[in-house]
Amino acid sequence: SNMAKRCVNIDWLEVFCMEPVAAPCSPEYYIRQGYEVRVRAYGTPQYEQMFTIYEDNFPLIEIRRKPYSIKSQGGIFEPNACHLRLSNRTCYLADPVNFLRTFLISHRYTFVSLTRIDLCLDFNTFDNGRNPAGFVSDFMTERIAKINQSRLAAHGTDSWEGRVWNSLKWGAPTSIVSTKLYNKSLELQQAKDKFYIRDAWKDAGLDENRDVWRVEFSLKAAAQAQIDKQSGEYVPLSLTSYDTREKLWFQFSVLAQKYFHFKRCVWLRKKSGEQVRQRKDRCP
């Protein structure tokens, strides 16, 4: 089926929870459970403590706990508030959402909300056969324009032979949804190679001898407000929206229709000789 060929995955999964008051889920607790635990020497701006649970020498889950800003002292968190994030490799398990759910249940956490999830699709070419590098080049030379999300960041290399763009990102840091299109093969060559991502490519039948590109949507719960200010769009931030491949593909498709929407630019020449762009709604 076409489903099997689609390399759609979760690349980031982070939740806000309450740990059981009677049995705090500290590093000591997890060590007693037989896990390998590595505590970072310093916390985060919100949390005093941050540690990672390992299994077979691989990072499994990262936990931030002991909030600084406590409600009883006029702050914003309950004392047992915490954030849990799946390590990147754990996100590529066959069923990362159920892995996380099982973990939360077995250690008696209370799930409060999904704070961030990134959905990505990896591919060699677009469905219409179009080469992503050519598409990026057309975008950067204003042959095509994007609908929604005007804030843009681009990365590439500049040489005498010309400029090559390998990463585009749309959306402000504050927006609930941000969109990225980038050359994932290049990123894996430059950064730490991730065998589990290559395994996912193999399973999906992608050609690893050619560049693999990625479209990625990052969804953040902006202080629990699940409405994107810009678009008034509701973003589903419940775990049940993402717990099967079919649902992942559905959510990805819904996001792509809105946030990966482009039009071909039509340039008109005014009497003065000035070039202006045709109105968006009239462009193909």
C-alpha positions in Angstrom: 0.0 0.0 0.0 1.0 3.6 -0.4 0.9 3.9 3.4 3.9 1.5 3.8 5.9 3.7 1.5 5.4 6.8 3.4 8.2 7.5 5.8 6.2 9.6 8.4 7.5 9.7 11.9 7.5 11.6 15.2 10.8 13.4 15.7 10.1 15.1 19.1 7.6 14.2 21.8 7.4 16.1 25.0 4.7 16.1 27.7 3.8 18.0 30.9 3.0 15.7 33.9 2.5 15.5 37.6 4.7 13.0 39.4 3.1 11.0 42.3 3.5 13.1 45.5 3.9 10.0 47.7 6.7 8.5 45.5 8.7 11.2 43.7 10.2 10.0 40.4 13.8 11.1 41.3 17.0 9.7 39.8 17.3 7.5 42.9 13.9 6.1 42.3 14.8 5.1 38.7 18.2 3.6 39.8 16.2 1.5 42.3 14.0 0.3 39.4 17.2 -0.9 37.7 17.6 1.9 35.1 20.9 3.5 34.2 20.5 7.3 35.0 22.7 10.2 34.1 22.0 13.4 35.9 23.1 16.7 34.3 25.2 18.9 36.5 22.8 21.8 36.0 19.1 22.1 35.5 17.1 24.3 33.1 15.6 27.8 33.5 12.4 26.2 34.9 13.6 23.1 36.6 16.3 22.5 39.2 16.9 18.9 38.1 17.4 17.3 34.7 18.3 13.7 34.0 18.2 11.1 31.3 17.2 7.4 31.7 19.3 5.0 29.6 18.6 1.4 28.6 21.4 -0.8 27.0 23.5 2.4 26.8 20.9 4.2 24.8 19.1 7.3 26.0 15.4 6.5 26.5 13.7 9.4 28.1 14.7 12.8 29.5 13.1 14.1 32.7 13.0 17.7 34.1 11.7 18.1 37.6 11.7 20.2 40.8 10.3 23.5 39.4 11.8 26.7 40.7 8.5 28.7 40.4 6.1 27.1 43.0 2.5 28.1 43.2 2.5 28.3 47.0 5.2 30.9 46.7 3.3 32.9 44.0 4.8 31.0 41.1 3.3 29.0 38.3 4.0 25.3 39.0 2.8 22.7 41.5 5.9 21.3 43.3 5.4 17.9 41.6 5.2 19.3 38.1 7.6 17.8 35.5 8.3 17.5 31.8 9.2 14.3 30.1 10.7 14.0 26.6 11.4 10.9 24.5 15.0 10.7 23.3 15.2 11.1 19.5 15.9 7.4 19.0 12.9 6.4 21.2 10.7 8.6 18.9 11.5 6.1 16.0 10.2 3.0 17.8 7.3 1.3 16.1 4.9 3.0 18.5 6.4 5.9 20.5 3.1 7.2 21.9 2.2 3.9 23.4 5.8 3.5 24.7 5.4 6.9 26.5 1.9 6.1 27.8 3.1 2.7 29.3 6.0 4.5 30.9 3.8 7.2 32.5 1.3 4.6 33.8 4.0 2.2 35.2 5.6 5.1 37.1 2.3 6.6 38.2 2.6 10.0 36.5 -0.5 12.0 35.8 -0.6 13.2 32.2 -1.5 16.9 32.0 -0.8 17.9 28.4 1.3 17.4 25.2 3.7 20.4 25.1 5.5 19.7 21.9 5.3 17.2 19.0 7.2 17.3 15.7 5.9 15.3 12.8 8.1 14.7 9.8 7.9 13.1 6.4 11.1 11.9 4.6 11.2 11.5 0.8 13.5 11.6 -2.2 11.1 13.5 -4.5 7.7 15.1 -4.2 4.7 13.0 -5.3 4.6 14.7 -8.6 8.3 13.8 -9.3 9.6 17.2 -8.5 13.1 17.5 -7.2 13.2 19.2 -3.7 16.5 21.0 -4.4 14.9 22.6 -7.5 11.8 23.5 -5.5 13.9 25.2 -2.9 15.9 27.1 -5.5 12.6 28.2 -7.2 11.3 29.4 -3.8 14.5 31.4 -3.1 14.4 33.1 -6.5 10.7 34.0 -6.0 9.4 31.7 -8.7 7.1 30.3 -6.1 5.6 31.8 -2.9 4.3 30.3 0.3 0.8 30.8 1.7 0.8 31.3 5.5 3.8 31.9 7.8 5.8 34.9 6.4 8.8 34.6 8.8 11.6 32.8 7.0 15.1 31.5 7.9 17.2 29.9 5.2 20.6 28.0 5.4 22.9 27.0 2.7 26.4 27.3 1.2 27.6 30.1 -1.1 30.4 29.4 -3.6 31.7 30.8 -6.8 29.6 28.2 -8.7 26.5 29.4 -7.0 24.3 29.2 -3.9 22.9 25.9 -2.7 20.1 26.1 -0.1 19.7 23.1 2.1 17.2 24.2 4.7 14.2 26.5 4.9 12.2 27.2 8.0 9.0 29.2 8.3 7.2 30.5 11.3 8.1 32.8 14.2 9.7 31.2 17.4 6.4 32.1 19.2 4.0 30.5 16.7 2.3 27.2 17.6 3.2 25.7 14.2 6.6 26.0 12.5 7.4 24.4 9.1 10.8 23.1 7.9 12.0 21.7 4.6 15.6 20.5 4.7 18.1 18.0 3.3 18.1 15.3 5.9 20.9 13.3 4.2 23.2 16.3 4.5 22.2 16.9 8.1 23.0 13.3 9.0 26.4 13.6 7.2 27.3 16.8 9.0 25.9 15.9 12.5 25.9 12.6 14.3 24.7 9.9 12.0 21.5 8.3 13.3 21.2 4.7 12.2 17.6 4.4 13.4 16.6 7.1 10.9 18.4 5.3 8.1 16.5 2.1 9.2 13.2 4.0 8.8 14.3 5.0 5.3 15.1 1.4 4.4 11.8 0.2 5.7 9.9 2.8 3.6 11.9 2.0 0.5 13.6 5.3 0.1 16.7 5.5 -2.1 19.6 6.3 0.3 22.0 6.9 -2.6 20.1 10.0 -3.4 19.3 12.9 -1.1 16.5 12.4 1.3 14.6 15.5 2.1 12.3 16.2 5.1 9.2 18.3 5.7 8.7 18.7 9.4 6.0 20.4 11.4 6.7 21.4 15.0 3.6 21.9 17.1 4.0 23.7 20.5 1.4 24.2 23.1 1.8 28.0 23.7 0.8 28.1 27.4 -2.0 25.6 26.8 -3.6 27.8 24.2 -4.3 25.3 21.4 -5.4 27.9 19.0 -2.8 29.3 16.5 -3.2 33.1 16.9 -2.3 33.8 13.2 -4.7 31.4 11.7 -7.3 30.8 14.4 -6.5 27.1 13.7 -7.1 24.4 16.3 -4.0 22.2 16.7 -4.9 18.8 18.2 -2.6 18.3 21.2 -3.9 15.1 22.7 -1.8 11.9 22.5 -4.6 10.0 20.9 -4.3 12.0 17.7 -0.8 10.5 17.1 -0.9 6.9 18.3 -1.0 5.0 15.0 0.8 5.4 11.6 -2.5 6.2 10.0 -3.2 9.0 12.4 0.3 10.4 12.0 -0.2 10.5 8.3 -3.6 12.1 8.6 -2.3 14.8 11.0 0.7 15.4 8.7 -1.6 15.8 5.7 -3.9 18.2 7.5 -0.9 20.3 8.5 0.6 20.1 5.0 -2.6 21.4 3.3 -2.4 24.5 5.4 1.3 25.0 6.1 3.0 23.5 3.1 0.9 25.4 0.5 2.7 27.2 -2.3 1.7 29.1 -5.4 3.6 29.8 -8.6 4.4 33.5 -8.8 3.1 35.4 -11.9 5.0 38.6 -12.5 3.2 41.4 -14.3 5.0 44.4 -16.0 3.5 47.8 -15.3 3.4 50.6 -17.9 6.3 52.1 -16.0 8.3 49.0 -16.7 8.2 47.9 -13.0 7.7 44.2 -12.3 5.0 43.4 -9.7 3.7 40.1 -8.4 0.2 39.0 -9.4 -2.2 38.8 -6.4 -1.8 35.5 -4.5 -5.4 34.4 -5.0 -5.0 34.6 -8.8 -1.8 32.6 -8.9 -1.8 28.9 -9.8 
